[in-house]
Amino acid sequence: MAEKPVISAKNVWKIFGANPKKYLSQISENHSFDQIKNDGYIAGVKDVSLDVHKGEMLVIMGLSGSGKSTLVRCLSRLHDITGGSISVDNQDIMALTEKELIELRRSKMGMVFQSFGLLPHRTVLENVAFPLEMRGQDRYTRRERALEVIKLVGLEGREEYFPRELSGGQQQRVGIARSLAIEPDIWFLDEPFSALDPLIRREMQDEFLRLQGLLGKTIVFITHDFDEALRLADRIAIMKDGMIEQCSTPDQIVLNPATEYVRKFTEEVEKARVVNVEAILDPNEKIRSSENAIYGNKKLRDVAKILASDTREFIPVKDDNEKIIGKINRKQALDIVFGEQL
């Protein structure tokens, strides 16, 4: 039996306006974003259904005004939804009392936003320990936990620094450490790196992937940067006008964009950098030889030299345990690797 999703959104609407619930009850689900706007309302989220699974990093990607931040605020109930349902760990969050909601956020949810939100007159250690202080934990316990996560994010030795003494990247590490201090099961991150310069941003993405590899959190990450989404995500949900245009793995979005809007994002992408070998795997093909098999979890760019020199029509593919799992068509793989130049 499949494990239940950690977060499940079903037919979620968030409409802004004078009387949104009444308005929603009067329109059809096919009412367009522009029609709603002409009626004097804004559809921040429009009939969205989405599941987020344990340990998954789901990246919600879209341009400004697409609804991505509104959706995440609905998932954490920072916004009350107009219609539909949202459950977290099988609890209907719209049915929770204020007290129950606060407890859910304190015990299960960590949040990091673009603005670092650090307390300027508190040290790194005090900033990281602050949510534990709000929980009422004793000074020794919160200090030990704060020191632990400060080390985890690479800020050991800067515990007594003030925010003004840190670089932008270091300040964001403090924000990440603070959100990790409560040991959340679910982590919401709203464009956490967008205010950083490109080099520091890349460094923080690497750091973030390292942390996720260690911790295995359930993550909902917002970005407007398609390259960032491709680099970080297990799955990407691309939004436009409050709706999800496509939700799939990075390689499937690049190989099979569902709409013209999604395709435009993929036009300039080097597909071989994104697509894994196993994305074009044929598991049903009979394997005549397992000689010189390639790993399914490798990017096509990483095996390009092998593809170019191996003259076989089909090349066997193996998993991390050296077990043969199928094979790929060499010509199809080369078309993806060199397709932009052909």
N, C-alpha and C positions, 0 to 999 in steps of 0.2 A: 504493500500500500504506500502510495506517494506521501511524503511528508507534507504537512499543511504549511502554506506560506506564512512567513512571519508577519507580513503586511499584505492585506487584501483589500483592494478598492473595487467597488462594483457600481458602474453607472453613476459616477460622481459628477455632480454639478456644483459650481460656485459662481453665482450670479451676483453682481453688484448693482444696486439700484434701490428704488423707493420701497417696493414690496416684492422681493425676489421670489419667495416661496409661492405666492399667489400667481405671479407671472409664469413661473416654471410649470405650474399646473395647467396653464391655459395654452401652452405652445406644444407643437409636435417635436419629437427628437430630431427631425430633419431641418428644423428652423436654423438657418445659417447664422454664422457669427455676425455678418453685416446686417442681417435682418434684426437680430437681437439689439445690435448697436442703434439701428434706426428707431427701435422702439424705446430708446432711452435707457437701456441696460448694457452692462458689460459682462460677457461670458468669460470669466477668468479661467474656469475649467469647464469643459463641455463634454459631458457623457463619457468620462474616462473610466476604463476598467483595467486594472493592473495588479499583478502579484509580485511580491519581492520575497525571495527564498532565503533561508538561513545561510549565512556566510557569503551571500552574493553581493557584488558591487554593481548596483544598477545606476547608470548615469542618465539623468534627464537633461536632454540637450535641446536648445532652441535659441532663437534670436530674442532680443529685448521685446517684451510684450507678448511672448508666445504662451505664457501661462505656467512656466516651469517652477518659478518660486511660489506662485499661488498654490500649485498642486502640492508641493512639499509642505507648505504651511497647513494645508488641509490634512495631509497624512499624519502630522504631529498635533493636529487640532489647535494650531495657533489661529486658524480660521475655522469657524463652524460651516459645514457644507450646506448647500441649498437643497440638494437631493442626492439620492444614492446611499451607499453605506461604506464604512471603512472599519476594518477590524485589525487589531494589533494583538498578536499572540491569542487569536481567537476571541478577543474581547471587542464588542462593538464600542468604539471610543466615543461615539455620539451619545451613548447611554450612560457614560460615566459622570459621576458628580464632580464638582470642582475639586474636592479633596482627593478623589480617586484619580483624577486626571493629573494633578500635581504629583501624586505619588508615582504614577506611571512614568512621567517625564523624569522624575528624580532617580528612579530605580532602573529604568530600561533605556532611556534616550539620552544621547549626547548630541550637541548641536555646535557647529562651527560656521561662522558667517564671514563675509568678505571683510567687514570692519572688525578688527581684532577684539575690540571691546574690553581691553585690559584696564585694570584700575591703576591709574598713573602713580598714585602715592603708595602702592604696595609693591613689594619685590616680586621677582619671578616665583619664588617659593610660596609667597602669600597669595599671589594670583591663582596659582595652580591648586592650592589648598582651599580656596574660597568656597567652592560648591560643597566640600566636605564640612566646612564650618557651618554652612547653611543647613546641613543635615543634622548638625548637633554632635558630630564626632569629636572626641577629645583631642587635645593638641598633639599628643604623641602619635596617635593613629593617623591623623591627617598629615602630619609632617612626614612620616615614613612612606605613606602612599604617594605624596607629592614628590618626594625625592626619587621614588621608583619610576614614576612616569617622566620626570624631568630627564633622568638618565636614558630612558627609552627613546625620547625624541632628540637626543644628542645635545642637551644643554647642560650637562654636568659641569660644574665649576662656575656657572652663572646664576646660581640660586639666589644670591643677594643683589643681583643687578635690578635696576628699575627699568620699566619699559622704554623710557627715553634713551637708555644706554644701549639698546639693542637695535640691530638692523630689522628691516621689514620681514625678512625670512625668519629671523629668530623670534620676532614677536608672534608670527603666525604659528611657530612651533609651540610657543607658550599657550596660545589658544587651543591648539590640538591637545597638548598635555592636560590642560584644564578640563577639556571635555572627556578625556580618557580617565581622569581621576576617579570618576564615579563608577567606572567599569561598565559602561553601557552595553547592552546587547545590540542596540540599533543606533546607527550614527548618521545624522543628517548633516550634510555639508553644502552650504549655499555659496558657490563661487569662491571658495576659500583662498585661491591663489591668484585671482584676477587682478589684484592691486599690486602684484609683485612684478619686477622686471623679468624679462624672458629667461635669463640664466638662472636666477633664483627660483623662478617658477618651475623650471625643469628639475632643479635640485629637490624642490619640495614634492614634486610628483614621484621622483625616485624614492624619497623618504616615505611617502604615503604608501607606495606599493610594498616597501619593506615592512612597514607597520602592519599592513593588511595581511601579509604573508605570515607574520608572527601571531597576530591576534584573531584573524578570521571573523571579523565583525560582519553584521548585516548592514550594508551601507547604501544610502541614497545620496548621490552626489550630483549637484547641479553645475552645469557649465554652459557657456555660449560658444565655447571653442571646440570645434569638431575634432581637431588633432588630439586635444586633451581627452576627449571622450573615448576616442579609439585606443589611446594609450592605457587608460585606466579600467575600462569597463569590462565586466562579464557580459552584460547586455546594455544596449543603448535604447532609450525611448526618445524619439525625436518629436518635438511638439511644434504646433503651429495653430494660432487662433484658438488656444485652449484645448485642442484635441491632440491625440497621439497619432502621428502619421505612420510611424512604424516602430515596433519594439522587437529587437532581435540582437543576435551577437554581432560584434563589429565586423567580422568577415562576411556574414550574410548580408548585412546592410551595404557593404561595399560591393559585393558580388551581385546582389539582387535587390536594388532599391525599389521600394513598393510604390513610390509616387514620384512625379517629376520634381517636387520640392526636395525630397530626400536625395534624388539623383544629383541635383545641383551641388549638394554638399560633398558628394563623392568624386566629382569630376577631376579635381586636382590631386586626389589621393594616390600615392604610390601603392597600388593594391598588394603587391608582393610583400610590402612592409607590414601589412595588416592581416593577410589571409594565412591561416595555418594550413599545413599539408592535409590534415584530416577534414578540412572544410570541403575538399573536392574528392574525398575518399569514396571509393566504391567497395563497400564491405562484402558484397555478394560475389565479387569476382573470385574464381578459383585461382589459387596461387600455385604456379608451377615451380617457382623457385623463390627462396627467401634470401638469396644472395644479395649483398649490398643494399639491404632494406634501409629506408630512411625513417626518422622519427615523426610520428603524426603531430606532435605538439610544436614542431619547428615552423617558423615562418618560411614562406616560399622563397623570400629573398635570401634566407640563410642557407638554403640548399640549391641555390641557382647554379653554382658551379657543377654540382653533381648532376643536375637536370641537363645541363648543357653537354656534359661529357658522356653520360650514360645513353647508349643508343637504343635501349629496349623501348618498345611501345608502351609497356606498362611497368611501373616500378613498385616493388612491394613496400608496404608501410608497416612499422612496428610501434608498439606502445613502450612505455618506460620500463616494462618488465621483459622487454625483448620478444614479446609475443606478436606474431603477424596478425594484423587486424584488417587487412585489405590491400588494395593497391590503387595507384593513381595513373591517369592517362598523362604520359609525358608531354604530349603536344598541348593538351589543355593547360597544364601547369606552366609551360613555357609561354603560352599566349598571355597568361596573367602576368608573368614576370616581365616580358618584353612588349606586352600589348600596347603600351603607350607610344612605343617607338615604331611599331609595325605599320 
